[in-house]
């Protein structure tokens, strides 16, 4: 099994994508790491979730914790 961190649009429940953003990575312990945070990362309808997949499951995955970011831009930037 391997872990992936997809993100999901809560308004379109069937749309799940793998994170492909240069400032977001998964570390050696399988934890999601942000080198910076952008306003786009905290969209109200965006949910990050941990998932485990296996070739034996033929494209199925098991979903874990869901995380939703709340990004507040700093004034003056």
DAVEN-V503015 format. One record per backbone hydrogen bond with DSSP energy under -0.5 kcal/mol. NH is the residue of the N-H (numbers start at 1). CO is the residue of the C=O. E is the energy in kcal/mol with one decimal. If there is no record, write none. Layout:
BEGIN
nh:NH co:CO e:E
nh:NH co:CO e:E
END
This chain:
BEGIN
nh:2 co:53 e:-2.4
nh:4 co:51 e:-2.7
nh:6 co:4 e:-0.6
nh:6 co:49 e:-0.8
nh:7 co:17 e:-2.9
nh:8 co:47 e:-2.8
nh:9 co:15 e:-1.3
nh:10 co:8 e:-0.7
nh:10 co:45 e:-3.3
nh:12 co:9 e:-1.2
nh:15 co:12 e:-2.6
nh:16 co:14 e:-0.8
nh:17 co:7 e:-2.4
nh:19 co:5 e:-1.3
nh:24 co:21 e:-2.0
nh:25 co:33 e:-2.7
nh:27 co:31 e:-2.8
nh:30 co:27 e:-2.1
nh:33 co:25 e:-3.5
nh:35 co:23 e:-2.8
nh:35 co:33 e:-0.5
nh:36 co:23 e:-0.6
nh:41 co:38 e:-1.5
nh:42 co:38 e:-0.5
nh:42 co:39 e:-1.6
nh:43 co:40 e:-1.2
nh:46 co:43 e:-2.0
nh:47 co:8 e:-2.4
nh:48 co:67 e:-3.3
nh:49 co:6 e:-2.2
nh:50 co:65 e:-1.8
nh:51 co:4 e:-2.2
nh:52 co:62 e:-2.4
nh:53 co:2 e:-2.8
nh:54 co:60 e:-0.8
nh:57 co:54 e:-1.1
nh:58 co:55 e:-1.2
nh:59 co:54 e:-0.5
nh:60 co:57 e:-0.8
nh:62 co:52 e:-2.8
nh:63 co:61 e:-0.5
nh:64 co:50 e:-3.7
nh:67 co:48 e:-3.5
nh:71 co:69 e:-0.5
nh:72 co:70 e:-0.5
nh:73 co:71 e:-0.6
nh:77 co:74 e:-1.2
END
